[in-house]
Amino acid sequence: MKMRVGTRQAVYDTADALLKEGIKPTQQNVRERIGSGSLTTINRALNEWWEQLAQRMQQPQRPEIPEAVLSLASQAWDRALAYAEQQYQTERQGSAEREVSLRRALDAAEQKAQVTLRALQAQQAELMNKYTRILEEKQQLDKEHSKLERELFTIKTSSPALAVDPATQDALIEARVTMRIQDEEIQRLKLRIEHLLTENIALKQRLSDTR
């Protein structure tokens, strides 16, 4: 949608007049001088005026611009540039500080994850050693149990009427109970080791994602 020529020119003239008076032209004070017009239309015209003012200031000869207007415009332009530079430096400093803060947080999280990973690996190694030890004990107990079973079978088949030694029977019962307990412990350790392996993999993935 195009602006009406009359409105644009009115904004230009009013902005020039305000600048001559030492007042920075804004949407509000231009509209108050004109007495009508939408802020959107005035804003567009005022932006064009500022662009043209910058071009007029850069021309080698500016007889149509009074010296007072040129001086005020130059001051306003310098202030605008200084403000923009200050805003840029402030935003850049804030961005750098946020980046440093974020990097510190990531480093702290990575260190914490590394400590947790080492603790998990140590716990996993300890459980694996315990699992291996119990498995070896069970294998030895299996041999003893098989030996007792064979002895009991030999006694029963060779002398059916001969009473079995109570100590042998007690040893056999104890071996069976111990084997059952060890089977349960082995299953528990296997589940715990699998759980630690899953945690280990997940933690390594998290560490990889943070790098």
NORCOR-V12412 format. One record per run of one state. SS is the DSSP state (alpha for helix, beta for strand, coil for the rest). FROM is the first residue (numbers start at 1). TO is the last residue. If there is no record, write none. Layout:
<<SS	FROM	TO> <SS	FROM	TO>>
This chain:
<<coil	1	4> <alpha	5	20> <coil	21	26> <alpha	27	34> <coil	35	38> <alpha	39	58> <coil	59	66> <alpha	67	158> <coil	159	165> <alpha	166	210> <coil	211	211>>
